[in-house]
Amino acid sequence: MADASGSSMADTLPSKEETPDNLLQVSGNDDVKTDVKAADESEATSDPSVYRYIKEELFTSEIYKVEIRNLPKFVGFNDLKKFLAKHGLNPHKIKLFGKQTFAFVTFRNEEERDKAMKMVHGMQWKGQVLSVRLAKPKADPIVRKRRQEEEESVGGQPPSKRAGGDQEEEPLSVQIANVVTPLWNVPYEEQLRRKEQEVVGVLQRLAKEIGNTNKAMLPWLFAQKGKYNKMCCPLETIQPSPTQTEYRNKCEFLISVGADGEDKTIGFRLGKYKGGSCAVVGPSDTRHVSAEAKRVVSEFQTFIRTTPYSVYSPETYEGHWKQLTVRTTRTKQAMAVVFFNPQKLEEEELSALKNSMREYFTEGDGKDSGVTSLYFVREGQRTSPNPEDMPCELVAGESCIHEELLGLRFRISPHSFFQVNTAAAEVLYSAVGEWAQLDQDSTVLDVCCGTGTIGISLAKRVKKVIGIELCQEAVEDAKVNAKLNGLSNIEFHCGKAEDVFPNILSALVSPHVTAIVDPPRAGLHSKVILSIRRAEHLKRLVYVACNAKAAMNNFIDLCRAPSNRVHGAPFRPVRSMAVDLFPQTMHVEMLLLLERVDYDSQKQQPPPPQQ
Ligand SMILES: C[S@@+](CC[C@H](N)C(=O)[O-])C[C@H]1O[C@@H](n2cnc3c(N)ncnc32)[C@H](O)[C@@H]1O
């Protein structure tokens, strides 16, 4: 699962995304309480510092925010998103508040916001006349919390000390383990059992949903539920990760003040920014981080402590050092990408800093750190929501790293996605290959293909592979990777799957088409699902889900009865399995094989479309 930067990463790591801009991420009604409070405060507060994060050169959609009032009762996040999409509006974030009849919606720019205001204000929806007005940006939670603490402070004592009394705190190594590897003290067998249970829950729910949305499947469903513990299909034994510690090949570390009081510390954030904490703890005791990554962190920490530049504070927006991303490979290469806010530094100062960094890691004390690819990112200069647009300068070494997987070789660029657990990805891809039942006549559609790993691992068995991927850098990698592995029956297309997939699919005439989809956490856009449904020559689909709950709507749409909206025979789930790519955390990857219902071979008439 991942994000636009390429992280399907079912990732527990605190990341740079917890900036104020992202605290109001598009979501359903999950954190209603916090945000009702935030909504009140965005009206009430007059403290200007809580809005300091809105600086002209930074992208934040909070400045293009509106409040839509008088919504019909019981509309959900998806209803509102669809309603706005129907009118050509594409919001950046939507926030609804439980049973309330208002929502906050942000846009990417003034033009889109103004268009929404004009269009939606006065519009009728389910008998309600909507009203729209400008809304204030959300207050920065950490600054708000500090203000609160100051107000509550008695005799200068920080509130944490007052509340804590004599209670002993757990050591920092335990506290951070609880945050980033919450299952660290659970035996691995038990971790696997819990994850399998999660997937059982998903398949049981899917059985219910299929029953509700496709009555023609009820006899089949009834038999399946009877055989498979109320699930819609059999669940095979969960596949463990070959290694359960030090397995991560990519980690995003923050640079901040250490929870132990040490300045300029590189590590994981102990609490959430939303909860008012910026302190970090180094990864030396963190189980899933590799020894190689720990070495890079340690060298980087030594280096930044020699520089005159302070750590960036998301509270004051001052300071420089912000984040370090480390990627390592089995081939003993390491990519380090450091995020630095230049503030008002002159170009010469920045050049001098980059030169000293280059020297340190190529000739100085850092030369044994293992870094083979060193990047410098000017963090404060982001003017767009797309992380690929961030200027990423190569300071030393190679521009890419290379990983080995299933006997193949893969180039990886800084923005490209790559599964974070290489050994477990081999288990996952092997199962995908087996389940897809391919032969020399098959055409494979590798949807959300990243650096081409899945398609490339299958290409020798099939006639043709077509990969589709949003990230330009990943597509370039995928093309190089096909060549590196001597493959010529494979092509890659760059774009959003929802834009390019329908045309690719309708142009395909082969009767042996299999789709393998591996989308980011939120799942596939409904346009992709609808075109899969319409393409009746596509009989088999392997769905790789890094968040099976979030993929539920996709599963339901693949299986629901045909209707005016959904054309083409439905699919039904026939096989499923979990693969543990993320030991010590609750995340797990789920595989679901779906096959097209073949009415002909069942001597069954397709049911009339349901309205
Ligand atoms: C979970 S990763 C899977 C990548 C690849 N299959 C692998 O195993 O390495 C999801 C990929 O989808 C890409 N992506 C995100 N949104 C997309 C979209 N709308 N259309 C196409 N690709 C998208 C991401 O850049 C990322 O590379």
The ligand as an SDF file (V2000), in Angstrom:
LIG
                    3D

 27 29  0  0  0  0  0  0  0  0999 V2000
    1.6180   -0.7730   -3.4120 C   0  0  0  0  0  0  0  0  0  0  0  0
    2.6050   -0.0290   -4.6080 S   0  0  0  0  0  0  0  0  0  0  0  0
    2.8650   -1.4400   -5.6250 C   0  0  0  0  0  0  0  0  0  0  0  0
    3.9870   -1.3490   -6.5850 C   0  0  0  0  0  0  0  0  0  0  0  0
    4.4410   -2.6680   -7.1960 C   0  0  0  0  0  0  0  0  0  0  0  0
    3.3460   -3.4800   -7.6290 N   0  0  0  0  0  0  0  0  0  0  0  0
    5.3460   -3.4120   -6.2620 C   0  0  0  0  0  0  0  0  0  0  0  0
    4.9600   -4.4550   -5.7370 O   0  0  0  0  0  0  0  0  0  0  0  0
    6.4730   -2.9430   -6.0610 O   0  0  0  0  0  0  0  0  0  0  0  0
    1.4530    0.9590   -5.4360 C   0  0  0  0  0  0  0  0  0  0  0  0
    1.9910    1.7190   -6.6210 C   0  0  0  0  0  0  0  0  0  0  0  0
    0.8860    2.4020   -7.1970 O   0  0  0  0  0  0  0  0  0  0  0  0
    1.3160    3.6450   -7.6880 C   0  0  0  0  0  0  0  0  0  0  0  0
    0.0930    4.4730   -7.8120 N   0  0  0  0  0  0  0  0  0  0  0  0
   -0.5090    5.2300   -6.8770 C   0  0  0  0  0  0  0  0  0  0  0  0
   -1.6400    5.7620   -7.3600 N   0  0  0  0  0  0  0  0  0  0  0  0
   -1.7540    5.3240   -8.6430 C   0  0  0  0  0  0  0  0  0  0  0  0
   -2.7190    5.5510   -9.6700 C   0  0  0  0  0  0  0  0  0  0  0  0
   -3.7690    6.3210   -9.4680 N   0  0  0  0  0  0  0  0  0  0  0  0
   -2.5120    4.9650  -10.8640 N   0  0  0  0  0  0  0  0  0  0  0  0
   -1.4160    4.1790  -11.0800 C   0  0  0  0  0  0  0  0  0  0  0  0
   -0.4800    3.9420  -10.1430 N   0  0  0  0  0  0  0  0  0  0  0  0
   -0.6540    4.4990   -8.9380 C   0  0  0  0  0  0  0  0  0  0  0  0
    2.3230    4.1070   -6.6710 C   0  0  0  0  0  0  0  0  0  0  0  0
    3.2020    5.0560   -7.2320 O   0  0  0  0  0  0  0  0  0  0  0  0
    3.0110    2.7800   -6.3280 C   0  0  0  0  0  0  0  0  0  0  0  0
    4.1260    2.5770   -7.1530 O   0  0  0  0  0  0  0  0  0  0  0  0
  1  2  1  0
  2  3  1  0
  2 10  1  0
  3  4  1  0
  4  5  1  0
  5  6  1  0
  5  7  1  0
  7  8  2  0
  7  9  1  0
 10 11  1  0
 11 12  1  0
 11 26  1  0
 12 13  1  0
 13 14  1  0
 13 24  1  0
 14 15  1  0
 14 23  1  0
 15 16  2  0
 16 17  1  0
 17 18  1  0
 17 23  2  0
 18 19  1  0
 18 20  2  0
 20 21  1  0
 21 22  2  0
 22 23  1  0
 24 25  1  0
 24 26  1  0
 26 27  1  0
M  CHG  2   2   1   9  -1
M  END
$$$$
